[in-house]
Amino acid sequence: MSRIITVISLFLFWNHLSYAQQEENTGTIQYTNPILVELKPNIPVMLTDSLSILLTGYSHKRPTHGAGGPTKTGVQLSLSKGNSCGEVEVYRYGLLRKTEYTYMPSFWNDEYEFKLMDFDFPLSFKIVISKKQDVD
């Protein structure tokens, strides 16, 4: 059992170290609330409020050729800020050849909301990030 815990700990440490090294090449974007950020696969982005975002996966589902029907596009994001790390999935639903969409936002760390707005599959994805306003 202790070997399994050791292996898992080493994996998590290596994964975090690898992600930290990627952040050295990260472009920093001035944060405004809300902000539209264009993400590309495996290219980290850091906002000036210290939120680091990495697009780790994406999917696009559509009906079979010639059939009308629902579409679904999603992205997986790895997030970190300070000592907090996590992942979210963000989706956008629609109908083939229609321009109306239903957005399924995701929330992270009780601070941020992420919404998939547009994409150039599989090259880039535009995400709107909103930060919860502190009310004193």
C-alpha positions as CSV (number, residue, x, y, z in Angstrom):
1,M,0.0,0.0,0.0
2,S,2.8,2.4,0.9
3,R,4.4,1.7,-2.6
4,I,1.2,2.8,-4.3
5,I,1.0,6.0,-2.3
6,T,4.7,6.7,-3.1
7,V,4.1,6.1,-6.8
8,I,1.0,8.3,-6.8
9,S,2.9,11.0,-4.9
10,L,5.8,10.9,-7.4
11,F,3.4,11.1,-10.3
12,L,1.6,14.1,-8.9
13,F,4.9,15.8,-8.1
14,W,6.2,15.1,-11.7
15,N,3.0,16.3,-13.2
16,H,3.0,19.5,-11.2
17,L,6.7,20.1,-12.0
18,S,6.1,19.6,-15.7
19,Y,3.2,22.1,-15.5
20,A,5.3,24.6,-13.6
21,Q,8.0,24.4,-16.3
22,Q,5.4,25.1,-19.0
23,E,4.4,28.3,-17.1
24,E,7.9,29.7,-17.7
25,N,6.8,30.2,-21.4
26,T,3.4,31.5,-20.5
27,G,2.2,34.8,-21.9
28,T,0.6,37.0,-19.4
29,I,-2.7,38.7,-20.2
30,Q,-4.0,41.8,-18.4
31,Y,-7.2,40.7,-16.5
32,T,-10.4,42.6,-16.9
33,N,-13.8,41.3,-15.7
34,P,-15.1,39.6,-17.8
35,I,-12.4,38.7,-20.3
36,L,-12.4,36.8,-23.5
37,V,-9.3,34.6,-23.7
38,E,-8.2,32.6,-26.8
39,L,-6.7,29.2,-25.7
40,K,-4.7,26.8,-27.8
41,P,-4.0,23.2,-26.9
42,N,-1.1,22.7,-24.5
43,I,-0.1,26.4,-24.5
44,P,-0.5,27.9,-21.0
45,V,-2.0,31.3,-20.4
46,M,-1.6,33.3,-17.2
47,L,-3.8,36.3,-16.2
48,T,-2.4,39.2,-14.2
49,D,-4.4,38.1,-11.2
50,S,-2.2,34.9,-11.2
51,L,-4.8,32.5,-12.6
52,S,-3.0,30.0,-14.9
53,I,-5.0,28.2,-17.6
54,L,-4.0,25.2,-19.7
55,L,-6.3,23.7,-22.4
56,T,-5.7,20.0,-22.0
57,G,-8.4,18.5,-24.1
58,Y,-11.4,19.2,-26.4
59,S,-14.2,17.4,-28.1
60,H,-16.8,18.2,-30.8
61,K,-19.8,16.0,-31.4
62,R,-22.2,16.4,-34.2
63,P,-24.9,14.4,-35.9
64,T,-24.1,11.9,-38.7
65,H,-23.6,13.3,-42.2
66,G,-26.7,14.8,-43.6
67,A,-28.7,14.5,-40.5
68,G,-29.9,17.5,-38.6
69,G,-29.6,17.4,-34.8
70,P,-27.8,18.5,-31.7
71,T,-24.1,19.4,-31.5
72,K,-21.9,19.5,-28.4
73,T,-18.4,21.1,-28.1
74,G,-16.4,20.9,-24.9
75,V,-13.0,21.8,-23.5
76,Q,-11.1,20.6,-20.5
77,L,-9.0,23.2,-18.6
78,S,-6.4,22.7,-16.0
79,L,-6.3,25.7,-13.6
80,S,-4.0,26.9,-10.9
81,K,-3.8,30.0,-8.7
82,G,-1.7,30.1,-5.6
83,N,-1.9,26.8,-3.8
84,S,-5.2,25.8,-5.6
85,C,-5.2,23.5,-8.6
86,G,-8.1,21.9,-10.4
87,E,-9.8,21.1,-13.6
88,V,-13.1,22.1,-15.2
89,E,-15.0,21.1,-18.3
90,V,-16.9,23.7,-20.3
91,Y,-19.5,22.9,-22.9
92,R,-21.6,24.6,-25.6
93,Y,-24.6,23.0,-27.2
94,G,-26.4,23.8,-30.4
95,L,-28.2,22.5,-33.5
96,L,-26.5,21.7,-36.8
97,R,-26.5,24.8,-39.1
98,K,-28.1,27.0,-36.5
99,T,-26.4,30.0,-34.7
100,E,-28.2,29.8,-31.4
101,Y,-26.3,28.1,-28.6
102,T,-26.9,27.0,-25.0
103,Y,-23.9,27.6,-22.8
104,M,-23.0,25.3,-19.9
105,P,-20.7,27.3,-17.8
106,S,-18.3,25.8,-15.2
107,F,-17.3,27.3,-11.9
108,W,-13.9,27.0,-10.2
109,N,-12.7,27.7,-6.7
110,D,-15.9,29.7,-5.9
111,E,-14.2,32.6,-7.7
112,Y,-14.3,32.1,-11.5
113,E,-16.9,31.2,-14.2
114,F,-15.9,29.8,-17.5
115,K,-18.0,29.8,-20.7
116,L,-17.1,28.5,-24.1
117,M,-18.0,31.1,-26.6
118,D,-16.5,30.1,-29.9
119,F,-13.9,27.9,-31.5
120,D,-11.8,27.2,-34.5
121,F,-11.7,23.4,-34.1
122,P,-9.1,22.1,-33.2
123,L,-6.8,25.1,-33.3
124,S,-8.2,27.5,-30.8
125,F,-11.1,28.0,-28.3
126,K,-12.5,31.3,-27.0
127,I,-13.5,31.3,-23.4
128,V,-15.1,34.0,-21.4
129,I,-13.8,34.2,-17.8
130,S,-15.8,36.1,-15.2
131,K,-14.6,36.6,-11.7
132,K,-17.0,36.7,-8.8
133,Q,-17.2,40.2,-7.4
134,D,-16.5,40.5,-3.7
135,V,-19.3,42.3,-1.9
136,D,-18.3,44.0,1.4
